[in-house]
Amino acid sequence: MPVPLSQPPVAPHALDRVRAAVESGRLGGGGHFTRLCEDWLQARLGCQRALLTGSASQALHMAALLLELRPGDEVIMPSWTFPSTANAVLLVGAQPVFADVDPETLNLDPDAVAAKISSRTRAICVVHYAGVAADMDALLSLARHHGLAIIEDAAQGLLANHREVPLGTLGDIGVLSFHSTKNVGAGEAGALLINRPDLVPRAEYLREKGTDRMAFERKAVAHYQWRAPSPGGGPSELVSAFLSAQLEYAQQWHDARLAAWNSYHQLLTGTHDGYRLMTVPPYAAHNAHQFAIRTSDSRARSRLQQTLSAAGITAAPHYVPLHQSPLGRQYHDGQALPCTERAAASLLRLPLWPDMPEDVIRKVCALVSARED
Ligand SMILES: Cc1ncc(COP(=O)(O)O)c(C=O)c1O
């Protein structure tokens, strides 16, 4: 049997929830099931307000609008991320500034961020890569010192913590993804987490396509009206209903993923001098979003990927760094980002999903350990 990179889990009652949404007669967004998901997120994560969005990409765009970023402003972010992190900034006319990552965690290196702060810097967009917390103590203190906002791109970070505080709730604004590649998926969906009370009213306008429809639904206003330019609304009730069932399994899947991740870590520790395993700093409780190894160089990675592929096992590199992408090159200051570039050349993600059979993990590890380079 071929082994995929991931098998997105589906809660046993997810289809019943979708049926209930259909039978409720309300299919548009912002109804009972959307609120159910938002209540779950608020209770579980402890943010001021959680708002479902169509995707994490859309939530990032909303975050840039909420912080009123504009042309001339700069936002420091890793180049080692998905394009949506930078799109959000470009879409409001501001400039992404790419800083290098820590060689172990592949999260923003606070010293590299400090070196890129200028009089135009307005915010830092922190990506918690693979659900492992970035060094938030250092990044938050840097932000406070320079009067900068922090957006947390916790697209991969559901149920992961930094010193027991959920990712996405430490900065001014956080975002989560429920894309089917994430630990809890609903096809396409995301969430905007607002941690500053003053941002809540405008965040509600953005989620409701620029209107105060949420206030209208709470009977706080007689008519709903246009209040703010907005990139769109939230998911339909069909998607929210599905997601509401998925979230009820979030902890179970989280525990199962961690068990698989720990097996990988145990089986691969010390077996191969040429490979580096992921490092989880003491301040981070990760969510086993991904298990990746780093080879000595890109040729060793290709050979390992081919060995696994010949045995029917899917393994994959990750991002093309944004500063080396056709669009990102236009915005980059030209400085090398050596840790990012090395990760792009050498990182290989191995198959991982909740309840992945132990014998499959053993087979992958045996093939990885047996390679001679
Ligand atoms: C770090 C990061 N940010 C943003 C996104 C975009 O998430 P979505 O697909 O929900 O828009 C992803 C998706 O892979 C991601 O990994």
The ligand as an ORCA input file, in Angstrom:
! r2SCAN-3c Opt
* xyz 0 1
  C       2.463     29.394      7.695
  C       1.210     29.424      6.867
  N       0.509     30.562      6.761
  C      -0.628     30.629      6.039
  C      -1.111     29.531      5.379
  C      -2.381     29.659      4.574
  O      -3.423     28.895      5.151
  P      -4.798     28.742      4.356
  O      -4.597     27.628      3.369
  O      -5.815     28.382      5.424
  O      -5.104     30.012      3.709
  C      -0.426     28.323      5.447
  C      -0.919     27.152      4.716
  O      -0.233     26.205      4.447
  C       0.767     28.267      6.202
  O       1.484     27.124      6.317
*
